Amino acid sequence: MKLYILGNTNDDKGTQLEILTKEMLEKQGYSNIAGNVIVSGGSEFDAVASYKMPLATNYIEYQVICECKAHSNPINITDWMKFIGKVYVEKLKNDHTTGLMIALSGANGNVIGSYNEIKDRGLVNLMVGDDIIEFLTKEYNLTSAQSIESYVKRFTDKSISIISLAYYDQAIYWIVGFIEGGFTVLKKNATQLNSKELEIIVELLNKNTEYTGYIDIEQENEARNRRINIEKVALSILMDASIPLSIDEVFAQYEDITTQKSNEKAAKDEIGNALRNNSFAIESEEKYYLKEFDIDSLIEFFKYIYSEILPVRLLGRKWFSEKINEELFTKVLDIQCKIKVSEKQRRECLFLIKHSPSALAYAIHPDEDLTRYRSPNGTTIAENVDKGHTQMFVQKLTDLFIKDFHNQALHELYFSDYGIFDVRIEQTLTVLNEGENVLSIVNNRNMSLGRLDKEFGNQIILISKLPED
């Protein structure tokens, strides 16, 4: 990982490194920190600090003298020997003096060789880029590079090429470059910069580094989510159509659907581009319709639908419901390495995936907790393992149905489209000790959906019914 010291000029970069050096010395307990110190004899040091160690009623003063190199190239042996000479002279004045050379771009082979020969004598220490980064990570509580990568991937599907650090004006920043070009900037704790701070840092990065083309990943993510939402709402319109539709017809229905939601509005050309670029929509003679699906392409379509943005309107389409059928469930069992279910379980599971978006999204992807222990043809090491897998699979579908029924964003779907108003959940917990029942708890809950009056926006709410006795 690389660390950049930013500055408006080379002198400013040197000053920034000196400021960082003072901060590092302060965090290590040094005091009397001064910059650009000229000592007797004319030697100048970028920073000088001292550390007082108590000794009886007195103290020993340890002095560290620093030189900071923010050059773009590694320091050479000439720089190094000059520094050693300065430190040696100061050590003659105070035997408890140590030198610290901070070289942002590292040191060449001659310097490294010289340092390795004398480092145990306590005369000088060499701190290069990686050492500085290690120190900053520990002392400044930096978010890890792995966390930065995970954060960035939440907002963009661009491929990360490099992650670096930058320092300016007593603040540390993460710089993330992308293979496709461009970069983004985050604060040390993976938060966004304010507009004024961002303007300054981006300008300095353009001036001091190879990074060009700033990308606001949150803004890009909003635009991407908007595009995906337009695609999927447009597809839901094609689901309802019995004949191909012109872009004018799709646009008219789209406006009706989104009339109350200004943030979902879209221009006609945006909808046309969304359908033309979507592999599940067919354009013919300036009209659009859904492609024909075999079972494998239908599974891919459902995976696409359940990825990222999911407009709830899609889930209530008759077309959508009709596609979740016996043939699809047979394919689901194949995906889970031919889990065996009884006819009763088959009907129950089909009901669950038809009426729980989360259950269907789970079922169309292999569950590795199950499939890793099964062969593709459904063989397991024992019959009871096979039964256990069936039990786990049915339980997961059940749990996801319950979760969705509690999800406020899906209440209108359950109430108006599925016609499911009431759910009873029965739970029994039994604790055994050597076969003896030591605890048994029965908990039954009755949950209902109800619509509020117009004065409350006609919204659907979940009600927990009180026990009757």
Disulfide bonds with the S-S distance in Angstrom:
none
